[in-house]
Amino acid sequence: ELPHWVSVTIGQDGFDMSTARPEGYQPPATRDAVLALFDANTAAARAALAGLGDGEIMAPWSLFQGKQTLFTMPKAAVLRTFVFNHMVHHRGQLSVYLRMHDVPLPSMYGPSADEAI
């Protein structure tokens, strides 16, 4: 679901964490459902980024917890620090998890130890 945050950041002026999960929310239950959600969120993120101007990307964005403002910063900073860095962090966690379960890893930044050079 992380790519969804690109659309949320660009399409809204902020987000209230107290309403983060609507009542009755159910995460995807199958691998195919997870992949379909990821693909849909990635396509929406790319569309949200396409043609974005300086004024839009530098507009302020706030994170709330109910009536309390947790922070406000430009959307560009939110995307870089809280969205993209978060995705990289979780990709690292996933690669460690897969490695622990002897799942061969594909290349990320050049050949991996599981690929012939």
ZIFEN-V516963 format. One record per backbone hydrogen bond with DSSP energy under -0.5 kcal/mol. CO is the residue of the C=O (numbers start at 1). NH is the residue of the N-H. Records with the same first field share a line. If there is no record, write none. Layout:
CO=NH + NH
This chain:
1=4
2=5
3=6 + 7
4=8
5=9
6=10
7=11
8=12
13=62
15=17 + 64
16=19
17=20
20=22
22=25
30=34
31=35
32=36
33=37
34=38
35=39
36=40
37=41
38=42
39=43
40=44
41=45
42=46
43=47
44=48
45=49
46=50
49=52
53=57
54=58
56=59
57=76
59=75
61=73
62=15
63=70 + 71
64=17
65=68
68=65 + 70
71=63
73=61
74=77 + 78
75=79
76=80
77=81
78=82 + 83
79=83 + 84
80=85
83=87
84=88
85=89
86=90
87=91
88=92
89=93
90=94
91=95
92=96
93=97
94=98
95=99
96=100
97=101
98=101 + 103
99=102
102=104
110=108
112=115
